[in-house]
Amino acid sequence: MPILDERGVLVAESDIGWERWRLVVEYDGKDHWLSRTQRSRDIDRYQILEELGWVVVRVDAKLLDERPAVTLLRIRAKLTAAGVVLP
């Protein structure tokens, strides 16, 4: 999902997100952990997203593989906080 700043400039492409509720889920993959350059870019991107009013839920392979329910609970909590009425 492309995310634009107030001037319409692309600042990020999210793995998954809900524009209406300004929530994105970001996957920290192998490059994030192995590349200092990529990790630094990711940190900057997360900061920019937050400054633009987006909430970021970060996940990685271990979390998704071993505790997927935690990821879903975190996403659900952020959506609820944004005003989404969930069953």
N, C-alpha and C positions, 0 to 999 in steps of 0.2 A: 504494500500500500504506500503510494507516494505521499510524503508530507511536505507541504510548502510553508514558507514563512509568510509574513504579512505582505511582502512584495511579490509573492508568487514564485520565489526561488526554491527549488528542491533542496531540502536540508537533510532528508533521510528517506529511506525506503524501508518500511517496517515489515517484519516477517508476517505479522497478523495484527489487525487492529480494528477499532471501531471509531471512525471519524466523528460520528455524532456525539460520542461520549469522551472523545479525546484520550483514548486509552490504546496503548500499543503493547504487544508482547515481543520482546527482543530475545533472540537466541544467541547466546555466547558460544560460538563454535570453536573448533580447533584453532583457527587463525587468531581468534581473540586471545587465547591462552599462550600460543607459541610466538606470536609476533608483537614485539613491544610497540611497533608503529601502529598496527591494527588496534591494539588495546587502547592506545592513546586516542586514536580516531573515535573509537567507540565511546570513551569517556566524554570526549567533546560533544559527540552526537547526543548522548543522553542528557547532557547539560543543556544543550540547545533545545531539545524537545521539552524539557521541563520549563525552560524560560518561555516557551511558546504556549504553555498551559497543558501540555500532554503529561499523562501519567504513564510511567514505564514499568512493566513487569518483566523482570529478567529471568531467563531460564537457561539451563545447560543440559547436556546429554544425560548426566547422572540423575539430575532431578526428574527429567522426563521419563527415564527408564525405571528408576527405583521408587519414585514418589509422585506419580502423575496426579494423584488426588490433591496433593499440596498445590501444584500448579493451578488446577481447576478452582480450588478454594481461594487462592490469591486473586485470580482473575474475577471470580464471582464477587469477592469482597470489593474490589476496585470498581466493578460495574455498578454494584449496589450503592457505593459511595457517590458515584456519578449521577445517581438518580434512576437507574434502571430498575424496574420492578420485575423480579424474577420469581418463578414459581417455587 
